[in-house]
Amino acid sequence: MNEEAAVRVALRPNFTRANKIADEALRNTGYPKAPIPLIHLVESNGWKVQHEELHGADGYTAKVERRNSFKYVIYIATDMDSQKYSQAIIQFRQRFTLAHEIGHILLHSHIDWHNVSEELDEILEVEANWFASRLLMPDYIFIHISDMDPNQLSEKCQVNYSAAQKRIGYLNTKISNHLIREASKWVNLEDVPPEPIKQTAMSDEEYTELEDFISGLVFKEVAITYEDDEINCFVCGHTYLTTLIDTVPLRCVHCGADNLDLG
């Protein structure tokens, strides 16, 4: 590989690292339920969050030095366009911005990410966005087929619709396939009869709506999301190496679930 090619390879978002650091942050806070409480992560690290008018930017992080130490102060904009966005959208956007800035701190603290080349800046922004998505919508919160609906996921995780839609599009196929298998226990995906079979717990309208929703699902596989030598618990998201599969119990040692995908 020549030098120019090596530079191009180096200047790519490291999604695997962002995934692992997001998982570490969640593990350190006890894998909380959605919506993920970001304030616990901020306080446990001694950071500070301030809401101010930023005149264009959604957020900004400053490294404040004090004597022989320093701390991070995260600024979140309060002057987002209220005529363009509803209050709910603004709040969800501020929440994603906070997660994005946390991503910069945990991923990029070894460099001055405010003073880099334009090309590198674009990569760092992609990594911070990817981290925020994984932090706010981790794999383990996808436990029902309804979580594949962007509207439902948006409300559950308190993120905007577009962020929820993108997260679903990049969801690991092992998880999406698991949700389909669970749903297919009471909805036949291969041979749906002309007249839907009525479920006692659902009305005809509800059954038809769910049937149409499941049959219309499309999933996108992204090879870079997980390495081929890894498996994951569908409940808590803990990763196991397949090279050690003989030592991995059928039940997850972290959450006790017995749904590891070993196939």
C-alpha positions as CSV (number, residue, x, y, z in Angstrom):
1,M,0.0,0.0,0.0
2,N,1.5,3.3,-1.0
3,E,1.6,6.4,1.3
4,E,-1.4,8.1,-0.3
5,A,-3.5,5.0,-0.1
6,A,-2.5,4.6,3.6
7,V,-3.7,8.1,4.3
8,R,-7.0,7.5,2.7
9,V,-7.5,4.3,4.8
10,A,-6.5,6.1,8.0
11,L,-8.9,9.0,7.3
12,R,-12.1,6.9,7.7
13,P,-14.5,6.9,10.6
14,N,-13.7,4.2,13.1
15,F,-17.2,2.9,13.8
16,T,-16.1,-0.2,15.7
17,R,-14.2,1.9,18.2
18,A,-17.2,4.3,18.6
19,N,-19.4,1.3,19.2
20,K,-17.1,-0.1,21.9
21,I,-16.7,3.2,23.7
22,A,-20.4,3.9,23.7
23,D,-21.0,0.4,25.1
24,E,-18.4,1.1,27.8
25,A,-20.2,4.3,28.8
26,L,-23.5,2.5,29.0
27,R,-21.9,-0.4,31.1
28,N,-20.3,2.1,33.5
29,T,-23.8,3.5,34.1
30,G,-25.4,0.1,34.6
31,Y,-27.0,-0.3,31.1
32,P,-29.9,2.0,31.9
33,K,-33.3,1.7,30.3
34,A,-34.4,4.1,27.5
35,P,-34.5,7.0,27.5
36,I,-30.8,6.9,28.4
37,P,-30.2,9.5,31.3
38,L,-27.2,11.4,30.0
39,I,-26.9,13.6,33.1
40,H,-25.6,10.6,35.1
41,L,-22.8,10.1,32.6
42,V,-21.9,13.8,32.7
43,E,-21.9,14.0,36.5
44,S,-19.9,10.8,37.0
45,N,-17.1,12.2,34.8
46,G,-17.1,15.7,36.5
47,W,-18.2,17.5,33.3
48,K,-20.5,20.5,33.3
49,V,-23.4,21.3,31.0
50,Q,-24.5,24.9,30.3
51,H,-27.4,26.0,28.1
52,E,-26.7,29.3,26.3
53,E,-27.3,31.1,23.1
54,L,-24.6,30.0,20.6
55,H,-25.7,32.0,17.6
56,G,-25.7,29.2,15.0
57,A,-24.0,26.2,16.6
58,D,-26.1,23.5,18.2
59,G,-23.3,22.7,20.7
60,Y,-19.7,23.3,21.7
61,T,-17.3,21.7,24.2
62,A,-14.6,23.7,25.9
63,K,-11.6,22.3,27.9
64,V,-11.2,24.5,30.9
65,E,-7.8,24.4,32.7
66,R,-7.7,25.0,36.4
67,R,-4.3,24.9,38.2
68,N,-2.9,21.4,37.5
69,S,-6.1,19.9,36.2
70,F,-8.9,20.6,33.7
71,K,-12.5,19.8,33.1
72,Y,-14.9,19.8,30.1
73,V,-17.8,22.3,29.8
74,I,-20.4,21.3,27.3
75,Y,-22.5,24.2,25.9
76,I,-25.9,23.4,24.4
77,A,-27.7,26.0,22.3
78,T,-30.9,27.6,23.6
79,D,-31.5,29.7,20.5
80,M,-32.6,27.0,18.0
81,D,-35.2,28.3,15.6
82,S,-38.5,27.9,17.5
83,Q,-40.4,28.9,14.4
84,K,-38.9,26.1,12.3
85,Y,-38.9,23.5,15.1
86,S,-41.4,22.5,17.7
87,Q,-40.4,22.6,21.3
88,A,-40.3,18.7,21.4
89,I,-38.0,18.6,18.4
90,I,-35.7,21.2,20.0
91,Q,-35.5,19.3,23.2
92,F,-34.7,16.0,21.4
93,R,-32.2,17.9,19.2
94,Q,-30.5,19.3,22.3
95,R,-30.4,15.8,23.8
96,F,-28.7,14.4,20.7
97,T,-26.3,17.3,20.6
98,L,-25.3,16.6,24.2
99,A,-24.6,12.9,23.3
100,H,-22.6,14.1,20.3
101,E,-20.4,16.3,22.4
102,I,-19.9,13.5,24.9
103,G,-18.8,11.5,21.9
104,H,-16.1,14.1,21.1
105,I,-14.8,13.9,24.7
106,L,-14.6,10.1,24.9
107,L,-13.4,9.6,21.3
108,H,-11.3,12.6,20.6
109,S,-9.8,13.9,23.8
110,H,-6.3,12.9,22.6
111,I,-6.4,15.6,20.0
112,D,-7.6,19.2,19.7
113,W,-10.6,18.4,17.6
114,H,-11.5,22.0,17.2
115,N,-8.3,22.7,15.2
116,V,-8.0,19.9,12.6
117,S,-8.1,19.8,8.8
118,E,-11.5,20.0,7.1
119,E,-11.2,16.4,5.9
120,L,-10.4,15.1,9.4
121,D,-13.1,17.3,10.9
122,E,-15.8,15.6,8.8
123,I,-14.6,12.2,10.0
124,L,-14.6,13.2,13.6
125,E,-18.2,14.6,13.2
126,V,-19.4,11.4,11.7
127,E,-17.8,9.4,14.6
128,A,-19.4,11.7,17.2
129,N,-22.8,11.3,15.5
130,W,-22.4,7.5,15.3
131,F,-21.5,7.4,19.0
132,A,-24.5,9.6,19.9
133,S,-26.8,7.2,18.0
134,R,-25.4,4.2,19.8
135,L,-25.5,5.8,23.2
136,L,-29.1,7.0,22.9
137,M,-30.4,4.0,21.0
138,P,-28.2,1.0,22.1
139,D,-28.8,-2.5,20.7
140,Y,-30.2,-3.8,24.0
141,I,-33.3,-1.5,23.9
142,F,-34.6,-3.2,20.7
143,I,-36.8,-5.8,22.4
144,H,-40.1,-5.5,20.6
145,I,-41.0,-5.4,16.9
146,S,-42.6,-2.0,17.6
147,D,-39.0,-0.7,18.2
148,M,-38.5,-1.0,14.5
149,D,-41.0,1.8,13.9
150,P,-39.2,5.2,13.8
151,N,-42.1,7.0,15.5
152,Q,-42.1,4.5,18.4
153,L,-38.3,4.5,18.7
154,S,-38.3,8.3,18.6
155,E,-40.6,8.5,21.6
156,K,-39.0,5.6,23.5
157,C,-35.4,7.1,23.2
158,Q,-36.4,10.8,23.0
159,V,-34.6,11.4,19.8
160,N,-35.9,13.0,16.6
161,Y,-37.6,10.9,13.9
162,S,-34.7,11.3,11.4
163,A,-32.2,10.0,14.0
164,A,-34.4,7.0,14.8
165,Q,-34.9,6.2,11.2
166,K,-31.2,6.2,10.5
167,R,-30.5,4.0,13.6
168,I,-33.0,1.4,12.4
169,G,-31.4,1.4,9.0
170,Y,-28.0,0.5,10.5
171,L,-29.3,-1.9,13.1
172,N,-27.4,-5.2,13.3
173,T,-29.3,-7.9,11.2
174,K,-29.0,-10.4,14.1
175,I,-31.2,-8.2,16.2
176,S,-33.7,-7.3,13.5
177,N,-33.9,-11.0,12.5
178,H,-34.5,-11.9,16.2
179,L,-37.4,-9.4,16.4
180,I,-38.9,-10.8,13.2
181,R,-38.7,-14.4,14.6
182,E,-40.3,-13.4,17.8
183,A,-43.1,-11.6,15.9
184,S,-43.6,-14.5,13.5
185,K,-44.5,-16.8,16.3
186,W,-48.0,-15.3,16.0
187,V,-47.9,-13.8,12.5
188,N,-47.0,-16.1,9.6
189,L,-44.6,-14.2,7.4
190,E,-44.3,-16.8,4.6
191,D,-47.9,-17.6,4.0
192,V,-50.3,-15.0,5.2
193,P,-53.9,-16.2,4.5
194,P,-56.3,-13.9,2.6
195,E,-58.4,-13.6,5.7
196,P,-56.2,-12.7,8.7
197,I,-56.5,-15.0,11.7
198,K,-58.0,-13.1,14.5
199,Q,-56.1,-12.8,17.8
200,T,-58.2,-12.6,20.9
201,A,-55.9,-9.8,22.3
202,M,-56.1,-7.7,19.2
203,S,-58.9,-6.1,17.1
204,D,-59.1,-6.8,13.3
205,E,-57.7,-3.4,12.5
206,E,-54.8,-3.8,14.9
207,Y,-53.9,-7.2,13.5
208,T,-54.1,-6.0,9.9
209,E,-51.9,-3.0,10.7
210,L,-49.3,-5.1,12.4
211,E,-49.4,-7.7,9.6
212,D,-48.8,-5.0,7.0
213,F,-46.0,-3.5,9.1
214,I,-44.1,-6.7,9.5
215,S,-44.4,-7.8,5.9
216,G,-43.1,-4.4,4.7
217,L,-40.0,-4.4,6.9
218,V,-36.7,-3.9,5.0
219,F,-33.4,-4.3,6.8
220,K,-30.0,-3.1,5.7
221,E,-26.8,-4.9,6.6
222,V,-23.7,-2.9,7.3
223,A,-20.6,-5.0,7.4
224,I,-18.6,-2.5,9.4
225,T,-21.0,-2.5,12.4
226,Y,-19.7,-5.7,13.9
227,E,-16.7,-8.0,13.2
228,D,-17.6,-11.4,11.9
229,D,-15.9,-13.1,14.9
230,E,-18.4,-11.6,17.4
231,I,-21.8,-12.5,18.7
232,N,-24.1,-10.3,20.8
233,C,-26.7,-10.7,23.5
234,F,-30.0,-9.2,22.1
235,V,-31.0,-7.9,25.5
236,C,-28.0,-6.1,27.0
237,G,-25.8,-6.0,23.9
238,H,-22.8,-7.6,25.5
239,T,-20.3,-8.9,22.9
240,Y,-18.7,-12.4,22.9
241,L,-15.9,-13.6,20.7
242,T,-16.7,-16.7,18.7
243,T,-13.1,-17.8,19.1
244,L,-14.0,-18.4,22.7
245,I,-17.4,-19.9,22.0
246,D,-16.7,-23.1,23.9
247,T,-16.4,-21.1,27.1
248,V,-19.5,-18.9,26.5
249,P,-22.6,-20.0,28.3
250,L,-25.9,-20.3,26.5
251,R,-27.3,-17.7,29.0
252,C,-25.7,-14.2,28.9
253,V,-23.5,-13.8,32.0
254,H,-24.4,-10.1,32.1
255,C,-28.2,-10.1,32.0
256,G,-29.2,-13.7,32.3
257,A,-31.0,-13.8,28.9
258,D,-30.9,-17.1,27.0
259,N,-31.1,-15.6,23.6
260,L,-27.5,-15.5,22.3
261,D,-27.4,-16.0,18.6
262,L,-24.8,-18.7,18.1
263,G,-25.7,-19.6,14.5
